Amino acid sequence: MKKNIVIIGTGGTIAGKASSAAETLHYTSAILSINSLIQEIPEIHRTAHVTGEQLSQIDSCDMTYDIWLQLAARVNELLAFNEVDGIVITHGTDTLEETAYFLNLVVQSQKPVVLVGAMRPVTAMSADGPMNLYNAVTLAANDKSIGKGVLVALNDTMNCSREVTKTNTMLQDSFQAPDLGYLGYIQGGIPYFYRLPARRHTICSEFDCRGITDLPKVEIIYGYVDSSPIIAEAAVKAGAKGIVYAGLGNGNMSHSIREGLINIEKQGVVIVRSTRVSSGIVTRNGAIHDDEYHFVVSDTLSPQKARILLMLALLTTNDPVEIQRMFWEY
Ligand SMILES: NC(=O)C[C@H](N)C(=O)O
């Protein structure tokens, strides 16, 4: 029995066109509709009954909370229908990992949800989009993908949305999980899984964005030599309810940043210590006394994913103890 897969188009390079086949740098992204992309891959219909719908038509640099909330609502609505077995979302690669992790926390279904993008426009020689999309549909249509959380499929591999990140500005093997490795491979239309996501996601998640029209403001500040807290202070003045510090090494910080963040925390703003380093755990109460300063550590989440978890956490609490629990669980 063929599965019913809905492909939701949001834009990106996977829907991009250039003026020549040799052109991979200068192109217009998000120009082709999802239905025209599906038409280019007749083989896709061998693996599933596929229908397309367009949710947005943007470069993923322009992704917004508003589109995220619409996307989450539509994914949840579609997956509640018995006739829908899984969802594929086409997305620009620049913020794909963020949308994937956001959905991983708010989708209320075990059914497969797969995000897919491309590093080259459709018109390029060796365009990666069509095969990526074909693979994403085979992944979403496979029973082994049920209950694995929101997945990301590019370059014949699949990754957990919690761990995957864009590691290269241009190469086709850009999407990797530097800490923990791929979840598996997709070859010959078959997904091969080698491990499971260990953290809470989708139907086991406590986060619910139904009825929400906006998300709390959380900003990221970056650690570097001789950095000062002025950017964090400006963010708080502009209404930030949380600050993620993309710290040095193990989430470390200068005296100046530490004093600034301690003051900001005293105003009720939640501080999460993460790292600008691409892999590893940020240790609680290591060199920084998190218990004393009421800081939260990001575990292995990148700053951009720590920000998403913090935004969702802030919908229900600003207690750093409770938020730290969430960072250990998701
Ligand atoms: N490869 C891509 O999709 C990059 C593009 N700027 C986007 O994120 O929409």
The ligand as an SDF file (V2000), in Angstrom:
LIG
                    3D

  9  8  0  0  0  0  0  0  0  0999 V2000
   20.8400   26.5890   -0.0110 N   0  0  0  0  0  0  0  0  0  0  0  0
   19.8670   27.3970    0.4160 C   0  0  0  0  0  0  0  0  0  0  0  0
   18.7200   27.0060    0.4770 O   0  0  0  0  0  0  0  0  0  0  0  0
   20.2740   28.7750    0.8560 C   0  0  0  0  0  0  0  0  0  0  0  0
   19.2120   29.8280    0.7520 C   0  0  0  0  0  0  0  0  0  0  0  0
   19.7840   31.1190    1.0510 N   0  0  0  0  0  0  0  0  0  0  0  0
   18.0650   29.6110    1.7440 C   0  0  0  0  0  0  0  0  0  0  0  0
   18.3190   29.3270    2.8770 O   0  0  0  0  0  0  0  0  0  0  0  0
   16.9270   29.7730    1.3830 O   0  0  0  0  0  0  0  0  0  0  0  0
  1  2  1  0
  2  3  2  0
  2  4  1  0
  4  5  1  0
  5  6  1  0
  5  7  1  0
  7  8  2  0
  7  9  1  0
M  END
$$$$
